[in-house]
Amino acid sequence: MAICKFLSSKASVKGTLEYITKREKTEAKLIGGKDCVPENASEEFEAIKRMLGKTGGRQYYHIIQSFSPDDPVDFETAHALGMKLAAYFPGFQCVVATHKDKKHIHNHLIMNSVSFENGRMFHQTAAELEQVKEYVNRLCMEHGFSATEAKASHRGWPEWKKKLRQMAICAMKHSHDRQEFIRLMATQGYKVKWEDKYKYITFTTPEGNVCRSGKLFDERLLKENLERYFEQGGCYGFAARDYQEYRAEPGESFGGLSRLLDGLFGEPEQHYHQEHIHHSEKELEKMAALGLKASPGETITVDDEDEEYEQYHGFTLTM
């Protein structure tokens, strides 16, 4: 998955180019130019502006294209995708530098604000920016990477995402540990990537759509909450009466439960209300030592200061 941002900056073109090409952040093979030479890009940008009489206004655009740590992307592939993104803007000179100094791989694209083909100043409407994101999604999916989603509430969800959330909740309610949860999801064609080193659980639907647990808008499906739920025994533990309105009859297959989903689960505001309680890990350990448990209807959220993934994961285009 890639996020693309257009960044607004008062820095000079030369200063920004020097920053994105620093040797401690990248290397020569991960620096490229479209319709310009990276080493001379600042002067080439300015020459086009003077020739076409467009020296005023915004001087350049800074685009950051970030890739998910969950995707098996390497530096060379990320750089190739950055060059393809630059090619999406014909007539505009662009320098692409792939950075390797962070946990997430990301590209910096510096684009001239004036087209050398027709002298037009760069401008994108909201609809056109959405098309850019769709283009980046296609590039990622062609390489087997996940695609990012538009920021939205559950009200505008596609049908596959509604079904994913329903299926995940149903699997949770009938699982006593992580392995059973993953197995039940697999019986319905859903892949679950649940690894300790990642902050989120990643689901893949039978149709190939990819979604992180944080994008399902349900506190129960956050990784830290599911882990706590299963630590307490899952469907046989402290939260069973609150999480499990329906119990399968002995011998009933999980597939037979899917018909119950629409009746059990509607929109969150209609069928589901929980109090959100935030605890630190130390507080939770003290609660466990004292034998304290969550009250019915209470969701435990573990505080986590590592927000790097949220800040950088995806496709960002800022102006």
Buried (B, 14 or more C-beta within 10 A) or exposed (E): BBBBBBBEBEBEBEEBBEBBBEEEBBEEEBBBBBBBEBEEBBEBBBEBBEEBEBEEEEBBBBBBBBBBBBBEBEBEBBBBBBBBBBEBBEBBBBBBBBBBEEEBBBBBBBBBBBBBEEBBEBEBEEEEBEEBBEBBBEBBBEEEBBBBBEEEEBEEBEEBBBBBBBBBBBBBBBBBBBEBBBBBBEEBEBBBBBEEEBBBBBBBBEEEBBBBBBBBBBBBBBBBBBBBBBBBEBBEBBBBEBBBEEEBEEEEEBEEBBEBBEEBBEEBEEEBEBEEEEBEEEBBEEBEEEEEBBEEEEBBBBEEEEEEBEEBBBBBBEB
